[in-house]
Amino acid sequence: MKIKTCIAFAAVAVVLSCNQKTKEETQATTASEPVNLEDFTSMQMTGIEQISIDVDLDSAVKRLSKAVTYKTISNQDRDDFDTKAFEGYHKFLEQSYPLVHKTLKKELHGDPRPYSLLYTWEGKDPSLQPALFYAHQDVVPVPEESRDQWKEDPFAGTVKDGYIWGRGVLDDKNQIHAILEAAEMKIKEGWQPNRTLYFVFGQDEEVGGSEGAKKIADVLEQRGIERFAYVMDESAPLTPGIFPGIKENTALIGIAQKGFISLELAIHGIGGHSAMPPEESNIGILAEAITKLEAAPFPYKIHPAVRSQYRYMGPELDEELKPLYAAVAFGKDDELTDQEQKFIEAMAGNEVTRAMLHTTIATTMFNAGIKDNVLPPSATAVVNFRPMPGDTPEVLIKHIKAAIQDDRIEIRDISASTPATNIAEVGNPAYNMLEKTIRQIYGNDLIVSPFFVVGGSDSKHFQARDFAPDVYTITAIQLENTEEFKGFHGVNERILVNEYAKSIGFFYQIFDNLEALKE
């Protein structure tokens, strides 16, 4: 999972005490209509019986700790790819889960490097819609300057003090191995699913997934799958106190993701000697264009996924603010009430929560010049956009041109762009089945809620298509506290040994619960 997941978590932290006015254009505001708070009741399931799954935890921990030792790193330079690490990891999976590899069909996909894994577990009833579970093999690098901050070697897979330590143990090899451990257990018991199950383990999620997950989505679409009954990917772990105002344990289920587009802005002119500079340098022209663009943000709006989030979260929050949350939860997408405008103003006061409200603009790279006394003949900048639905590359380019008003600036799409995804349905049998499974394993003493993912994971390559509109993202691992979250892409990444047993139990149970879905 990229740093975007960190942003996604923080994005739920709405600081409503902040009431700064925004200069951005918003939708037209209408007078607030009273909201009947009698309808704004808790959406939480109650009375779900908790179950315990017997797991050979010692053996499972040894396998996961060994998995950490394979340095399946995704570097931004895609030519810097350790094929031996991935090949070794694949061989290790075959040795670790022999029944899975004997029973399921395994395929390798990916272009130009075929290292993404697709497993097919044939169901007994081909008329049923299939289900798909996703996780990713790749991990982010460990910067040399941070090595001395690790309490344990990041690639040793150390098991110590009740934890499994190492890069990827939380993001995201725990999910791969929990899925495979559960499948191995099921096969050993002679169990076969009614519906076909797919396991997809991508190779390049940390750099966008264009080589792996996208190619597998293409393959499955070409094979004629019309619709998945259920798709699950990684996202937020269960974490107490992750949502301000709620001390209880919280399980956040991602139901929609923003898109991803990177555009290059460039100017190509004439260089020269720095002793005889022109009135405008190429660097200055491009810098002015970037400044104008950053001063022209996209307008705010409340995404339907945010409305769903507050329909589930709102009743559990501060009693005094419930009218505000209810206005958001029950609002209309084509207009804003006074209460909703207050919500937007509060959200806009924080850089993280602001990302939930509009297409974001982030200048991430700026390149020009080779020597201190040479005027560069060209200058380039990369601007990364996380678009809301409807903001296509064409819309973004039109927005840039209108903002900078300079025909000398060339604009081109340099990314494997993905649009904002569909919005998974909430309260339907698939969502309810997921919540039930969460409560069966982790108990009823927690808040379960949908939320809007402002970044993205590999499942965006599925959810943006018609055959997989209902994608739910959650990492099935319990964290002790918000401090443990810092291991994502940071130092001292670790998970609790005992909680890993519950992760395996979660997938074991959800395989069973999927049988109850009628389609």
N, C-alpha and C positions, 0 to 999 in steps of 0.2 A: 504494500500500500504506500502511495506517495505521501508527501507532506500535506497534500490536499486533504487527507483524512483528518489530520490534526486540525486543519481549518474547519472541516465539516463539524467536528466536535464542538469547537469553540463557537461555531455559528449559532448554536442553540442558546448561547449565553446572552440573552437579550437584556441589556442594561436599561430598563425602562425608567430609571431615575434620571437618565441623560435625556434632556429635552431640547437638544440643539436644533435650530432651524437649518434646513438644507437649501442650497441655491439651485439644486437640480429641479428640473421640470418633473412633475408627477401627474398622474391622472386627475381629471376634474373631480373636485370634492363635492359631495352632496351632504345635505344636513343629516345628522345622525338620527336613525330611527331606533326607538327603544328595542332592546333585545330581551326576549323572554328568558330569563336565567333559569327558569324551571326546565327548559329544554337543554341547558348547558350542564349536563350531569356526567358523572364519571363513565368512561368508556372501557375501564379496565375489567378484564375477566376475573372472576372470583371462584373460589372453591375447586380449583383444579388440583387433583390428587398428585402429590409429588411421588416420583418413582426413583428407584436406584438401579443402575445397570452394573452388573459385575464385569469388571475389566481387569485383564492381566496388566496392571499398571507398570510394574517393574520392567517388563519386556517392552511395553509401548514407549516408556521413557527412554530406554536404551536406543530404540530405533530413531526417535525424534532427535535425541542428542547427537547421534551419528549423522543425521541428515544435515545438521548445522555445519558440519565439517566440510561439506561440499560447497565451494565458493562460487555459487551460481549468481554471480554479480551482473547486474545490468549497468553498463557504463553509457554515458551520453554518446561517446564515440562508439558506434555500433560495430566498427571493425575490431574494437578491443573486446572480444568475446571469447571466453574460455570454453571451448568445445569439450575439452577433457573433463571439466567440472560437471557439465550437464550430462555427458555420457556416463560418467561415474555415478552420478546421482540416479540416473535411470536404471542402471544395472543394480544399484543398491535397492531401489524400489522393487524390482523383480525378485530379488533374493528375500526381501523382507515380507512381501505379501504374495506368496506363491499361489494361493487359491484365487486371489483377485486376477492374477495374470494367466491362470489356467481357465478361468470362467469368463472373464470379460474380454472383449475385443480391444486391443490396444493399437493405436495409430499415432504416428508422428506427423506433425504439420508445422508449417512456418516457412516464410519466404523472406530473405534468401537462406535462412538457417532453419531446418526442420527439427526444432527441439521442444515444441509445445506438444503436450500429451492429450489425447482424446481417448477416453475409455467408454465403451458401450456395454451396458449390462442389459441384455435382452429381457423384456418383460413377457409374462405369460399371455397378456391380452394386447395384441397389436392395435386394437381399435382405440385404446386409451391414449390420451395425450401424454407425451413423455415429460420427464422432469430433468433438470440440469443443475449440477452443483459445481461451482467454480472456485478455484484458488490459484495462486501463482507461485512458481518455483523460484523466480528471481528475487534478489535482495539488493538493497542499495549498498554502495561501497562504504567502507569504514575509513574516513580520512586519517592519514598518518598522524596529524597533529592532535587527534582525539584518542589515540591508542592508550596513552598513559592514564586516561580518565576511566578506562574500563577496569572494573574489579576482577573480571575474568577475561581470558582471551576470547575475543568475539567469534572466533571460528574453531574453538576447541570443543564446544558442546558440553561444557562443564555442568554437572549436576551437583549442587552444593546449597546448603542452608534451606532446603525445601524448594529450590527453584531449578529450572532448566535455563541456562544462560546462553546467549549467543545471537549473532545477527541472523534474523529470519525466523527465530523461534516464535515470535509474536506476529511478525509480518513477513511471510504468511504460511510458513511450512507447518505450523501447528494445525492449520485448517486442512492442508493436504493430507497430513498423516492421520488426523482424527477421522476424516472421511474414509481413508483406506483401512484403518484399524476396524472401524465399524463394519465396513463391507466384508473384510476378512472374517470377522466374527459371524456375520449373517450367513455367509457361504458355508462356513464350517458347520453351522446348524442345519444346513440343507434348505435355507430360505432362498426364494427367488421372487423378485418384485412382480407385481401384476403389470405395472406400466414400465416401459423401458426407461432406464436411468442413464444419463450421461455425466461423466466426470471430465472436466476440462481444467488442465493445469498449464497456464500460460508461461511463456519464457521471458517476456519483456514488459510486464505490467508497469514496472517502475519507470519506463520511458514511453508509455503510451499504448502499448499493445498492438501496434500496427503489423508487426511481424507474426505474432502468434494468435492471440484471441480473435483478431479481425479475420484472419485466414480461416480459423475453425468455424466462425460464424458464417462465413461464405460457404464453406463446405456443407454445413448442416442445412443451410437455406437451399443450396443446390440439390440436396438429397430429398427435398420435397416436404420437409417438416412444416406443417401449416401453423401450428401453435404449441407452445409448451404450457403445460398445466402449472408449472412452478419452476422458477429459476432463483437460485440463491448464490450470492457472492459475499466476499469479505467487506467489512466496513468498521463500524464502531463496536468495540468489545463492551460487555456489560461492566458498568462502572458506577459505584456509589458517588453521589454528589456531583456528577458531571453536568447536571442541569441546575442552575441557580434557583434556589427556593425549594428544591427537593433534595432532602438528605438521603432518601431511600436509594436503594440500588435501582439502576435505570438501564433498560434495554432499548436502544434506539434502532429502528428499522428503516434504512434508507429506501425511499420509494421513487425517487427521481434524481437525475444528475444533470448538471449543466453541461454544455458542450465544451469543445476544446478547439481553438483555432489560433495559429501563430502566423502573423503577417510580417513580411520584411518590408521596411520602408528604406528606400535608397535614393541617393542623388549621385549622378555621374557627371562630372564636369571637367575642368582643367586644373591640374596641379601647378606647382611652381616653387619658387624660392620663397622662403619665409621673410626675406628682406624686402620683398616687393609684393605684399599681400593685396588681394583685391578688396573691394568694398565689402563683399560678403564671402566668407569662406564656406566650403562645402559642409564642414562640421557645424558652423553657425546656422546655415540654412536648415539642416536636418534637426538640429537642436531646437530651433524655433518651431519647426513643424511638430515635434514631439510635445513641446510645451503647450501648443495650441490644442493638440489632441487630448492631453490630460486635463485641460480646462473645459473639455466638452464631454462630460460623462453621459452615459445613457440614462434615460428616465427611470424612475422607480416604479415598481408594481409589485403586488403581492401574488406570488406564485401559488397555484392551487395546492402544491405539496406543503407549503407553509400553512395554508388553511387547515389541511388535514393534521399537521403537526400540532397546531394549537387547539384543534377539536379534542385531541387526546391528552395533550399536556395541560391545557388551560384549566380544566376543572381541578387539577392537582396543585395549582399554584396559588399565589397570594389572593385571598378572598376579595380584597379591595380592588384588585385589578381584573377581576373576572369579567366585568362588563366590556373592558377593552379586548380581552382575549376572545370573548364570545363574538364581538363585532368582527374580528378577523376570521374566526372559525366559520361563521355563517354568512360572511360577506359575498358580494357578487364580483366576479372577475372583471367586469367592464366598468365598474365605478368604485369610488372610495367615499366612505362616510367620514365625518369629523373624527370619530374614534379611530378609524383605520389610519387616518392621516397622522394622528398622534403616535400610533404604533410605528409608522414609517419614520417619523422624525426621531423617535427614540432609537430605532435600529440604525439609522443613518449616522448617529453619533459615535458609532464604533466601527472600526475598519473591518472587523470580522463579520459582525452581523449585517453590515452594509452589503456584503457580497451576496446575501440571500435575496436582495431586492432588485438587482439589475445585472445587465451584462457588464462585466468588469474589464478594465483596461490596465495592463501592466507592462511597462517597458522593461524588458529583461536583459537585453544585450545592446551594446553600442560599440561599433568598430570603425576605426579610421586612423590613418597615419602609420608611418613606419620609422620616422626620424624627427628629431626636434626642430630641424631647420628646413623641412620639406612639407609643402602644402599638399595634402593628399588629394588625388584626382577624384576620389569617391569616398562616400561615407554610408554606412548601413546601420540600421537599428532593427531589432526584433521586438514586436509587441505581441504579447500573449493575451488573448481574449477568452473569457469563460462565458459563452453566450447563453442567454435565456431562450426559450422556445421562440422560433420565428426570426431570430437574428442570424441569418445565413451569412456566409462569406461575402455575398453580394451586398447585403445590407451593411455589413461592417465596412466594406471598402467605400460605399457611398457615404457613410458617416464620417470616415476619415477625410475624404476629399472635401466634404462640406466644412469640416472643422479647420483644416490647414489652409485651404484656398491657395494651393501652390502646385501648378502643373509640372514643376520640375521634379517633384517627388514621385518615384515609381513605387508601385505597391504590388506585391505578389504573395500568394499563399505558399508557405514553405513547410506546412505541417501535414500530417495525416489527419486532417480535420474530421471531427465527429460532431454531429449536431446535439443539441439538448435532447434528452431521452423522452420516451413516453413516461407517463405517470402510472405507477402500479396502483391497482385498486386496493382500497383499504376497507376492512370489514367484510370482505368476501371470504369464501371458504379457504383459499390459499393463505391469505393473511392470518385468518383465525387459527388455521392449523399451525402456522409458525408460532404465534403467540402461545397457543396451548402447549407446544413442545418446549418452549422457553420455560413456561411455568412448571411443567412436569419435572424438568431437570433442576431448575434454579429456585422454584418455590413461588408463592403468591405475594411475597413481601417485596415486590419490586414494581416499578412503573414501566409499562411497555408502550412505546409511542412511535408512530412514523416520523420521519424527518427528511428534510430537503438537503441532499448532498451537494455542496457548492463546488466540490472538485469532481473527481471521477475515478472509477476503477475500470478494469477490463470488461466488466459486464455491460458497460456503455455500448460496446460493439454488438451486443445482443439486444439490449433494451431499446435501442434506436430503431429497431426493425419491427415489422408487423408480427413476426412469429413469436416475439418474446416481450410483450408489453408489461407483463407483471413480473418484474425482477425485484427481489427483496435483498437488501445488503445488510449483513450483520456478521461480526466475528464472534463465533460461539466460544468465547473464553471469558472467564470472570477475572477482572482486575481488582486488586485490593483497594486502590484509591486512584485519584487523578494523577498523583505523582508517578505511578507506574506507567502511565501513558507516554511519558517522556522517552521511553525506550524506543518508540516508533522513530526510526531514522536517527535516533540519538545514541547515547551511550548506555551501557548496562541493560540492554534489551533482555527481558526474562519473563517467564511465566511460572506460576506456582505448579508444582508437581501434582498436587491433589486436584487442582482445578482442571488440569489436562484430562484427568479421568472423566470429569463431567462433560468435557468437549466431545470425547469419544462417545459417551452415553447420549449426548444430544443427537448426533448423526445416526446412531443406532436406532433411537426412538423415532426420529423424523422419517426414516425409511418406512417404518411401520405406519406412521400417521398419514403418510402420502397415500396409502391404500384406501383411505376413507374418502378421498376426493372422487367425485362421481365422473368427472370428465377425464 
